Amino acid sequence: MSESVAVDLYWIPLGAGATVVRLSGKVFEAASALVQRRTARPLFHSALEIIVPGRRVIIEMTPVLDEHGERRGSVSEGSVGMSFLGRFRVFRYEIHRWDDGVIPDLAHAIGGANTVSTETAVAQRVLDLVPSVPTPVWGRDELDAGEMWNSNSVTSWLLVRAGVDVASLAPPMDGRAPGWTAGVVVAERACREMQPGSATSPS
């Protein structure tokens, strides 16, 4: 296996390969654009691939496909839409850290892999942080971040907490990644709280 190191970010058109998700995404974006008085833009979902010596890992938020999340490296789950719905599998998501895993819609990714870091420490920190990703209700703003929490929030949260500068990261094709800012806001909040002198930092 390669001895290279990379934190690769993929931008995948929302609903690629899934007609219902793609159409619902278009409806959502059309409504948002109308309310905000702007032009509708392509929507994107993000995923991470971490490569370290001897290991390749996929990090992504996805629906819970079955009760065998351990096969996909699932480390946590959350509810979709409303918290009480989480009792039903169809209304739960999982965050997985999947060794030698797959990104189902990878073939649709625009621009291929975007390598955001080649530092071993950063790659390892991303891997270590996955179990700590917040798991609020998908599609809601329970963390007061200013927008809903979703798969893009997971990606941006991990990158910010691992020390990656995300200021220049943006979807291709002048697209949007709903939830991305939520992850940044929550991660930066956590970083501030951990700084020496913070009222909530460890003594």
N, C-alpha and C positions, 0 to 999 in steps of 0.2 A: 504494500500500500504506500501511497505517496507520503513523503515527509513534509509536504507543504502545509501551510496554515492559512485559513481564510474564514472570514465571516461574510457569507454571501447573502445578499438580500434579493429576493425575487418579487417583481410586480406582476400580478396575474389579473387580467380583466375579471371583474366581478361576475360570477356565474358562468365562467368559461366551461363549456361542456354540459351546463345544466340550464335548460331553457327557462324553467320557472324562476330560478334565482336571477337569471339575467334580465328577464322581463320585469320582475318585481323591483330590481335595482334601477332599471330605467324609469319606472313609475316614481320611485322614491326620489331620484335625482331631478326628474322633471318638476315634481311638486316643490322640492327644495329650491330649485332655480327660480321658480315662479314667485315663491314667497320672498326670496332674497333679491329678486329683480336682476338676475344675471343669466348668462347663457349656460345651458346644461353642459356638463363635461363628463367624460368617461370615468367610471368608478373602478377602483382597483382594490384587490385583496393582497396582503403581503405574507411572505413566509421566509424563514431563515434556514440556511444550510451551513453547518459549522464543520470545518475540516481541521483536524489536528492530527499529529502523527499517530497512525494506527486506528483512526476513528473518523467516521463521517456520520453526522447527526442532523436530523430534520426537526425543526421546531416550528410548530404551527398550532393554531386553534382550529378545531374542526368539530362538526357534529359528532355525538357519541354514536358510533355505528352499531355497537353491540356491547355486551357485558364483559368483553375480554380486552379492556384497554391496555392491560399489561403487555399485550402482544405489540402494541403500537407505542410503548413507552409512555403511556399516559401518567402524568404526575398529579393532575388535579382536574376537577370538573366544576361547572357552574350552571346556573339556570338561564334559560332563554325567555325573554319577554317579561315574565313575572316570576318571583321567587317560588311561589307555591307550585308552579308548573314543573319545576325541576324534579318532582317525584316521578314524572314520566320521562323515559329515555329520549323520546323524540324532542323533548324540550330541554335537553342538556347539551352542553358543549364540553369538550375536553381540551386540555393543553398537553401536547405530548413532546417528549424529548426522545426521539425515535432513532435508535442506532440502525444505520443502513436502511433507513426508512424511505418512503416515497412521498412526493407531492403530487397528488392525483392530476392536477391541471398544469403541471410544469411545462408541458409542450406548448401551452398557450402564453407562457410568460413573455412579456415584451422586453426585448433588450437582453435577455439572458441573465446571467448572474451579475449583480452589482457588488463587487468586493468592497466592503466598507472598512475592513481592517485585516491586516496580516500579522497582527501581534498575538503571540501565544497567550499572553496574560489576558488579553481582551476576549479571545475565543473561549478560554477556560472559564472566565467570569460569566460570560453569557450562559454557558452550560450549567454552571453552579447556581445561577439565579432562577432558572426555570421553575423550580418548585415554589419559589417565593412570589411569583407573579400574582397580583390580586385577581380574585375571581368574582367580581360583582355580576349582577344580572346583565346578560348580553342585551344590547339595544337600549339600555337606560343609563342615566348619568347619576348613579348612586354615590360616586366619589366626588361629586361637585367639581368636575373637570371642565365643564362648559360644553361637552358633547357626549354622545353615547359611547359606551365601552364595547369593543368588538375585537376581531382578530388583529386589526391594525394597531390597536392599543397595546396588545401583547408584544408585538414586534418593536414598536417604538419604546415601550417601557424597558424592555431588555437592553436595547442598544444604549439608551441614555444611562441606565444604571451601570452598564459595563464600561462607560466612559467614551462612547462613540459620539462624535459631534454630528448631530442629525440635522443641523440647520440647512445644509445644502441638499438634503435628501428629499426627493419629490417624485411622484409617479410620472411616467412618460406621457407623451401625447397631451400635455397640459391637463392631465387627469387629476382626480381627487381621490384621497384615501380617507374616507370618513372614519373617525375614531383615532386617527394617528395623533392628533393634538392631545387627546385625552391621556394617552399613554405618556406623552412627554410631560404634561403638567403633573401627573401623579408621580412620575419618577423623579422629576426635579424637586417636588415637594419632599419626597423621601430623602433625597440627597441632602437637602437643606437641614432636615431634622436630625441627620446623622453627623452634621458638622460639629466640631468642638465648640462648646459655648451655647449650643442650641438647648432649649429648655427640655427637649425630648431626646437628646443624644445620651448615650451611655456615659456614665461618669468614669 
